[in-house]
């Protein structure tokens, strides 16, 4: 009879058979009694069944509704898979990637920022719970180069303890997470790093900011936004001053003095 509708309209669950809801004929053989059309759509408003829907685009700003063919397609974000991602996709498995590869940076011998942020939150909670020391150090160098970052990381890794975490952020600042070191030990580490950078022959001369902040018992830091707040305090502390070692002090600490 030519009736077209969703499969649920034809199912007679009681008798386990297909019955046309329009002419009540039992449908036994596909191709003879009935067909299954592809890409069938049903209107939610009037329940009309059709095969070719009209697609319109709606502008969220002005409310204009137009044909999809009028839309101008542009790239807002684009992504390039890393070599690790290529390997995972090619083999359709994470098993070929070792844990060290997943948490490390491809271009530098250090952890990636995702892992650094994870360790920052974990060590922060542990330091608060057990009353341990926890410092973060950010090293920013004027006129930096990729080669300098590599050499600096090699120097830092030569001193690094097993419980410390090192990474490089998107602006090429080197970041160190230093658990269980006293303020004096961290300051000495900062001095050694500053001296090392200044000893490298380069024109113009490398000028490092070495920012140190004690975060273990800082009640103002929230775990979810901790790294952002620390970076903001680093940037604010470096504003309008020459490169140097900066020991961060909160407003409360400044007021006590």
Secondary structure, 3 states (H helix, E strand, C coil): CCCCCCHHHCEECCCCEEECCCCCCEECCECCCECCCCCCEECCCCCCEECCCCCEEECCCCCCEEEHHHCCCCCCCCCCCCHHHHHHHHHCCCCCCCHHHHHECCCCCCECHHHHHHHHHHHHHHHHHHCCCEEEEEEEEECCCHHHHHHHHHHHHHHCCCCCEEEECCCCCEEEEEECCCHHHHHHHHHHHHHHHHHCCCCCCCEEEEEEEECCCCCCCCHHHHHHHHHHHHHHHHCCCCCCEEECCCHHHHHHC
